[in-house]
Amino acid sequence: MEKHAKTYVYGSLLLIVILVGLLFYGYNNLTKLKDAYTARGTELEATKETLSTEKERASNLEAIIEIIKQEFALSEENGSELLGLLKAEKERNQEFEDQITGISGTVGLLDKLSKTDPQLLQKYSKIYFLNENYMPGVVLEIPKEFRRDGNTSLFIHEKVAPFLTDLLKRADRDGISLLVASAYRSFDEQGSLKNGYSVQYGTGANSFSADQGYSEHQLGTTIDFTTTEINGTLYDFETTKAYAWLLKNAYRYGFALSYPKDNTYYVFEPWHWRFVGTDLARDLNRDNKYFYDLSQREIDAYLISLFD
Ligand SMILES: [Zn+2]
């Protein structure tokens, strides 16, 4: 019985020790678990907090984007309105500028026209004649080398001078002898010339020499050409190379034959060429017409480009 009691006590003690050990072990683990849980909870709390902060930030951003969107839409509307205004203004400016250009262009043309002597493209005849006081603006002396009689001064309208010089130089380069026999003649000079012819030829002079005031020579734009090919009478001019050259080329320099064969004004004057401007001379040449074939109205349209 004693032996059994001892065993029981020892067994009980051992059991107690085991239980206490177990309890301690369990508690220990439980504490660890609790700590872990607590840590986890804190972590979770932090994450939750972060999330809410992020959410708040996101919603803030959304609001900002919305505001920006609205403002943008508004400014786009405003912008397109402003752009429209700007465009309209620009167009108005352009229109205004065009008008100004148009007006100044017209003013320029009118100014040019007002400065161009209409007499220079006037048809002269027994009906229309120049006033005895008529003077071309400025006349320039024709260089000696181009004059038939080198010692006698001859003058030409200052604006026709460059055309005449070009013509004479071109003829020279083409191997053609072309000289000036007569150019500008004043009313008085024309008068004394006519008197001279009248004494020589009587009333027959009327057929080839214009009366005072009727002569195109008084304009300062008309030339009587000659050539070393002939010595005496101008009527032989018709047969010269110089005349053939003029027929082919004079229009390029603005000169036109005033009195062709069978004209109703004077006898055929192959030497007598009037400056009518390159536009009109070219058109006359193209249409195989002469200055006096056209109406004054048709001719006047060329006045503005007379010296172009
Ligand atoms: Zn003449």
Boltz pocket constraint, residues with backbone or C-beta under 6 A from the ligand:
constraints:
  - pocket:
      binder: B
      contacts: [[A, 182], [A, 217], [A, 223], [A, 224], [A, 271], [A, 272], [A, 273]]
      max_distance: 6.0
